[in-house]
Amino acid sequence: MAITDLRNSAQQKWVALSNAFESRQSFLAFIRTDDTQLDKHGHPGKGSSWSNEDLDPTPPEKRTWRWWNYCTFYFSVSFGNWTLGSTMIGIGLNWWQAIIVIFLSQFISSVAMLFNSRCASVYHIGYPIVARSVFGMWGSYYFVAARAALAIIWYSVQLYQGASLMGNALQAVFGHNYTDIPNHIPESVGITSAGMLAFFLFWCVHFPFCAFRPYQLRKFFWFKAIIMIPATWGLFIFCMANTKGHLGPLHSLNSTSSARSIWGWFFVYAINSGMGNTATLITNQPDLARWSRTKSGAMYTNLIVNPLAITLSASLGILSTAAINNSWGLQLWNQWDLLTAIMDRYWSAGTRTAVFLCAVCWMVSILGTNIAANMIPFGADSSMLFPRYITIPRGQFIVEFLGFAICPWKILKSADTFTTFLSGYGLFMASVVAIMVCDYWLLTRGNVFIGHCYDGSRNNRHYYYTWGWNLQALIAYLVGIALPFPGFVGSLGANVSASATDLGHLGWMLSFTTSFFVYWALCIVWPTQNQKIIKEMELGWEQMEGETLYAEDGTLIQQTGREVIVAEDTKKYYATEEVKTFEE
């Protein structure tokens, strides 16, 4: 029966696609998304669109992720952090200091993920809708568009890194027939013909995943988690066995600079560097937690799994590459260069088979990370920026083509400062996360008026704020990024003071803490209109949570099955009372 339904659905879509090119009107009708009930009743009498099926709250049957699904997801994403340890070694830590710093930084990140996932877990809304409720109906466009733009670039960079592993797999299978492919691309471009082939093939691997929404990818992340265990441990065991566990200078490294200042600015800088590894995932929590079947399924799992998985995989990376570098006289820190070195040294059928399997497993790891950290967020963001024409799958197909179009090999070859800028992404998003967490946990008592998140007019008494912008949130955001910003500019090559450099090293933590307390203090003395309404209604903790909600015009909306539908046309008591209270 399921196969028949799938065949009929595919046939209908093919007929619709064929008819779409008959005229301009047919094409526009084909790409236009259907109006949802929240859109129809969220801003009656207005032609603009503020929702589609992916911006509506996730209906019950699509909340397919249980706590164990999040365990496997976080493990699959976290257990591939082979190179994080090299980052810590590179800034001056020895091996045991690096392991401690990695664990602490990832624990702090996991705490931030826990708090940022609660709103989506309860109300089943993604980052764009959470942003509307916090930053305003129009102010949210900036915070959503900024994340979308960076997701495009990071998606492309991850494609390029995965292509290196695809190159390992091709070399293992075809040998010199791959490595000796004539190069017809100028050296200035930054990629060879063989590299372009590997990039194109890895790009093609992403393509089918663009059609799926997150709730349909549970089994993929199960698969990713399973295959990463033998790949990571196998590579570690080979490195230890081949070198007899001799780590070389790294084992006894005691850098004077790091030892002297490990508990001062340098220690905090190291923690912040480690947090940069998960800054994107912290921000993206609502896009993942919205599919949770329970309120806590997405929260506490990452608190346990994420720090342990990242610390373990990074430790294995430190020890493995240190041993190989010491024994073979190389300077390798990433897994694709290590696999190439192994094939150069041991060119045999058995070695090539093992390298091929290992490279494929690592490719799946990067594929999953790219999907979770970049593809899904861009799909969600673009569906809010253009809700009339773009859904999550369509947005994912768009970023797939944009990822190829921006030519990441040119970025990585000729723009070191640009990649440094990308690494500072967490600096700007930390303030966003801080304001969202503060607003939900402290100021609105966990109450979100979902029906009012789909009306951008002045009639929206909850989230229109001031000309569509939450000025208190905007001020807190600017203050939060202002303190570490000079140091961040200094990392791009500008001359700044030592104090500015130290503040820049605090990065994510300084931005988060500053924005959190500034926003809280501002709203205590100058509360938003939404916060005033919640206080006057005397709402308790998460009192607005439920399977029914009320649109802007008072229509009762029911979240049931696989849809969000109209239950009845009525007005909830608070919908009329809050207006009376506010007017008085």
N, C-alpha and C positions, 0 to 999 in steps of 0.2 A: 504493500500500500504506500509506504514511504517513497519507494522508488518511482511509483506511478505519479505521486504528487510532485516529486522533484522534476520528473520529465515534463509534466504539464506546466509547471511553473517556468521551466527553462524555455519551453515552446512559446508561452505567452510573452515572455521577455524578448525573445527573438523577433516575434511578430511586431511587438511595440517598437523595438529598435529599428526594424525595417521601415515601418511607417513613419518614424521620426524624421527621415530625410526627404520626405515628400514635399515639405514646405517649411518656411521659417516658423510659422505658427505651430506646426506639428512638432518641430524640434523643441521649441520653448515649452510646449505642453509636456513633452517627454521628460525633459530635465527638471521641470518644476516639481518640487516635493509637495506632498499632500498636506493640507492644513490639518493640524491636530485640534482636538477640542479645546485645549488650553489656549491655542492661538486664536480660535474663533471667538472664544468668550473672554480672552484676556484683554482685548482692546477693541470692543465692539464699535463698528462704524468706521474703523480705520483700515486702510489698505495695506499697511506694512506687515511684515511677517517677523515674528519673534520666536518661533519654535518650529520644530519638526520632530520626527519620532525619536531622534537621538538627543534632543534637548529636553523633551518631556522626562519626568521621573521614570526610572526603570520599572516596568510592571512586574508583578510577582513571578511569572513563569520565566522571565529572563534573569532573575536573580539566582544564578546557578552556582555561584562560587561559595563553597563552604570553607570552614577554617583550614581544613587540610589542603584545599586547593591553593589557598594563600601561602601555606607552608611550602608547598612544592614550587610555587611561583617565586617567592623570595629566595628560596634556595637556588633555583635555576638561574636567577638573575645575579645573585651574589657570589656563587661559587666559581665564577669565571674571572674573578679579579686577580689574575696572575701578575699583572704589572704594577699593582698599587704599591707593593713592597719596594720596587725599584724607585718609585717616587720618593718614598721616605728615606731610602739610602742616599738618594741623590741630593737631598737637602742637608745631609750631615748626620743622620742617626746611624747607630750601629744596629745589628740585627735584632737584639732583644728590645731595644728602645722602639724600633719600628713596629714590632708586633704589639707592644703595649699601646702605642699611639693609634695604630689602626683599630684596635678593639675599642678604645675610648671614643674615637671619632665616630665609629659606626654605631656605638651605643647611643651617643647623643643624636645622631641622625635618626635612629629608630624611634627615639622618644618624640622627635618632631613629626615623624611619619604617623605615629600613633595619634597625636592630637589633631593632625591635619586630615585624618581619614574619618573622623567621627561624623562630621556633618553629612558627608556622602553616604556613609553606612546607614544613617538614620533616615535621611530623606531621599536617598537613591538618585542624587543629581550629580552631574559632573562638574569639573573645574569651571567651565564658562558660566554655569548658573550660580555656583557659589560666588564667583566674582561679581555677578550682577547684584546679588544680595548684599555684598560688602562694599563694593566700590561704586555702585550706582549703575543704572541701566545704560548710560552712555560712557561713564568712566571706565566700565569694565572692558570696553573695546581696546583701550590701550594695553591693559594687562594681559588680555587674551592674544592680541596681535603680536606683542613682544615675545611671548612664549612660542607662538607659531613660527615666527621668523627664525628664532634660534633653533627650533626643532628641525627646520629644513636643513640648516647647515650641519647640525650634529648628525642628522640622518645620513647625509652625504659622506661625512667623515667616517662614520661607522661602516658604510658601504665600502669605502676605500680600505679600511683595516681588514674587513672580512675578505676582500679581494686578495690580500696577501696570503691568507690561508687557502683560498681557492688556488692560488698559484702553487702552494705547497702540494696540494692534492694533484694538480695537473702534472707537476714535475714528477711526483711519485709514480704516476700512471704512465706518462708518455716519455719521461726522461728528457734527453737532448732534443727530441722532436718538439717539445714545448719550449725549452730554454733557448733553443737556437732559431726560434721564429724570427725571420728578418724584421728589423725594426724600420717602419716607414713614417714614424712620428718624430718631429724635431725634438732634440734634447731639451730645448727651452720649455716645452710643454710640461715636462715633469713626469711623463709616463711612457712606457714602451708599448709596442704592439702586443707583446705577450701579456703585459700588465693590463692593457685595455681589454683583452679577451677575458682575463680572469675577472676583471671588474664587471664586464657585461654579464658573465655567467652568474656571478653572485647577485647582481641586480635582478636577474631573471628569477632567482630563487625566492626573492622577496615578493614577486608579483602576485602569486595566488593568495598570499596571506592578506593582501589589501582588501579582499572581498569579505573578510570576516570581522565581526564585532568582538570585543573582548570576551563576552560570555560564551563565545563559541570556541575559545582557544585553550580551555582548561587542559585537554589531553595533550596539546602541543607542549605546554610547560611541564607537564608530567614527563613527557618524553625527553625534553631538554634536561631536566633535573637528573634523570636516570643515566643518560649517556655521558654527562659531564664527570661523573664519579670515576669510571675507569679511565677516561681520557686524562684527567688531571693527576690521579694517583699513578697511572701508568707512566706518564712523562716524569713524574717525581722519582719513581722507583728506578727508572732507567738512568737518570742523572746521578742518583746516589750510588747505584751499583757500578756504573761506568767509572766513577771517580773515587769509589770506596769511601764516600762521605767526606772527602777533604774539602772543606769550604774555603780554605785559604785565608787571606787577610780579613775578610768579612767576619770571620768567626771571632777574631780578637780585636776588631776595630774599636778604638776608643777615641773618637775624634775630640780634640781639645775644645773646639768651639761648641760642639754639641754637648759635651760633658759639663762644660762650665755654665752653660745657659739653658740646660734642658728643662729646668723648672721655672724659667722666666719667660720672656717674650718668645724665645725660640720654641719652647714647648707648646705654647698656644698657637704659634704659627704652624707647627707640625700637625696639631689637631685640626686646624682649619683646612690645611692641605688635604688631609684625609677625608674631611667632610665634602670637599669638592667632588669626590667620587660619586656621592649619592644626592647631590643638591637637586638634580633634575628629578629623581625619583621622589624626593620629599614633596616637591611642588605638584607632581602628577598624581598624588594619592587619591584625590577625589575621582579621577577618571578610572581608577582601578577599584576603589572601595564601593562605588555605586552599584556594582553587580553582586554585592554580598547578600547572602540570604539572611544573615543575622546582623545585629548592631555591632557586635564585637569581633566578628570573624576576620576582618581586615586589620584589626588594631593590634592585638597582643601577639599575633603570630610573628610579625616582623620584628618585634622587640626581642624575641628569642633567636629566630632563625638568622636574621640579617647580620648581626655582629659576629656570630660564631662562624657562619659560612664565609664571609668576606675575610675574617682574620685567618681562618684555616687556609683558604686558597691563596691568599697573599703570602702567607708564611711558606707554603710549598713553593711558590714562585721565587721567593727570596733565596731559599736554600738550594733549589735546583739550579738556577742560573748562576749563583755564586760558585757552586761546585764546578760547573762546566767552564765558567770563565777562568777559574783558577787552574783547572787541569789543562784546558785547551789553549789558554793564552788569548781569550777573546773578551769582548765587551758586549755581551748580549743580555737584553732584559725582557724582550717580548717573545712570545711563543712562536711566531712565524719565522723569525730569524734563527731561533733555536732549532726548529725543525729543518730548516735549510742546512744548518751546520751539521746536523746529524746525518743527513743524506750525503753531504759532501765527504764526510768522514767514513761512513759505512754504507757504501752503495751496493746493496744486495736486495734480492727479492723480498726477503723477510723484513728488512728494514723499511723498504719502500711501502710494503703493505701496512706495517704498523704506523708509519708516518701518514699514509693516506687516511686511515681510520681516525687517527688523532686529529688531523687537520679538519676532517668532516665534522667531528664532534665539536671542535672549537668554532667552526663556522656556524653550526646550529646555535652555539652559545651567543655569538655576536648577533645572529639573526634575531633571537629571542629578545636580547637586550634592546636592539634597534626598534623592534616592534613595540615593546613596553615603554621605552623612554622617549621615543620620537614619533613613530608612526601613529600610534593611538592618540597621543596628545594633539598632534597636528590635525588628525581627523576630527577630534572633538572641537578644537578651536575654530577650524574652518567652517564647521557646521553652524557655529554661532555667528561668525562674521558674515556668512552668506546663507542663512537658514532656508531661504526660498529655493536654493538650487543645490546645496551641498549637504550630504549626510556623512556620517563617519566613514563608511566604505569609499565614497567618492573622494573625500578628503585624503584618504590613504592612497588612493591611486594618483591623486595630484602630487602628493609629496614624493611618490615613487619616481615620477617623471622629473620633478624639480631637483631631486637628489642627483640625478644624472646630469641635468642641465647646468648646474653650477660648477661642475668640473672640480671635484675636491682635490685632485692631484696638483692642481695649480695653487690652491690655497695652502696645502701642506708643504709644497716645495718652496714657495717664495714669500710666505707671509708668516714669519715666526710671531710677530706682534699680534697678528690676527688670531692665531691659535691661542695666544695668551689671553686675548680678550674673551674668547669663547670659554676658557677655563675660569674666567671671572664671572661667568653667568650666575653663579650662586649668590654673588654679592647683591645683585639686583632682585633676585627672586626670594631671597631670605626675608626681605621686608614685606613682600607680598604674603608669604606664609605666616609671618608674625601677626599681621593685621587680621588675616582670616581666622587664625587660632584665637586671638584676643577677642574678636567680635563674637565668635560663637560661644566660647567657654565662659567669658566673664561678663560681656555687656548685653547680649541678647538672651542669655540663659538657654542657649541651644534651641531657640525658636526661629524658624524660617517660614515665612508666608509664601509658600510655593506658588500659589495662584497669582501673586503680584510680581513674580519674576518674568512675566511675559507681557508687560505693558510699559512702553517707553514714554508715555504721555505724562503731563503734569498731574493727571488724576491719580497716579500711582502714589498713594500716601506713604508707602513703606520704603520704596527703593528709587524714587526719583531724586531724592535728596535735594541738592542745589543745582539746578539746570542739568540734572542727570548725573552729577558727580558727588561723591561723598568727600567733602572738603577735608574733614578731619582725617580720613584715611589717606588722602593725597598728601597732606602736610606730614603725617607720620612716615609715609613712604619716602618723601624727599629728605627728611631729617635722617632717616635710617641709612640711606645710601650716601649722604653727604660726608659723614665722618670717615669712612674707609676709602672714599672715592679718590682723594689725592694720592694715597698710597697705591691704589689700583692703577692710576695714571702713570705713576712712577714705574710700575712693573712693565709698562709699555714703552719705556725709554725716556720719559721726561725726568728732569732733575727736581726732586722733592726733598724735603727735610727728613731727618732721621725719625722724627716723631710721626710724620705722615706715613713713612714706610712701616713703622711699627703698627699704626692703626690699620693700615692696609693689610698687614699680616693677620689681623683679627677677622677680617673679611666677613664671612657668613655669620659668625656668632655675634659680632658687633652690630651688624645690620639688623639681625633678628631681635636682639635684646633692646636696641634703641627704639626701633619701630614699635615693638610690643608695648613698652612702657610709655612712650610718647602718645600712642593712640589711646591707651587706657586713660592716661591723665587728661588728655584733651576731652574725651567723651564723658569723663566724670564732671568736668566743669562746663562742658559745652556738648551735651548729648545730641545725637542725631534725632530726627523726627521719628524714625522707626524705634529707636531705643526709648523715646518718651511714650510711644503708644504701648510698647510692651510693659513698661512700668505702670502705666495707668490701667492697663488691663489685668495687672497683677498675675501675669502668667508665670507658672512654675517651670521647672527644668524640662525642656523638650516637650512642652504641652501641645505644641502644634503638630507633633508627629502623628501619622496615621495613614491608613490606606485611602481615606477620602480627603479632599481638599476643595477649596472654593476659589473659583476664578475671579477676576477683577469685577465682573458684572454680577457676582453672587451665585453663579451656576455651580451646582455640586458636581464635582469630578471624581470618578471612582477609578482607582488603580486596580485592575483585575485581569487575570489571565496574562495574555501577551499584549494588552492594549490599555490605554488610558482613555476612558469613555465618559460620557455624560450619564450621571445616575438619575438626576432629577433637577428641575429648575427651582431652586429655593435659595434662601440666604441664611447663612449660619448666624447664630445670635451675635457673635462677636463682630461680624461684618458690619452690622448696623450700629451696634453699641459703641464700637471704637470710634466711629465717625462722630457720634454724639459727644462722647467723652472728649475727643480732641478739639471739637469746635467750642465746647464750654471752656 
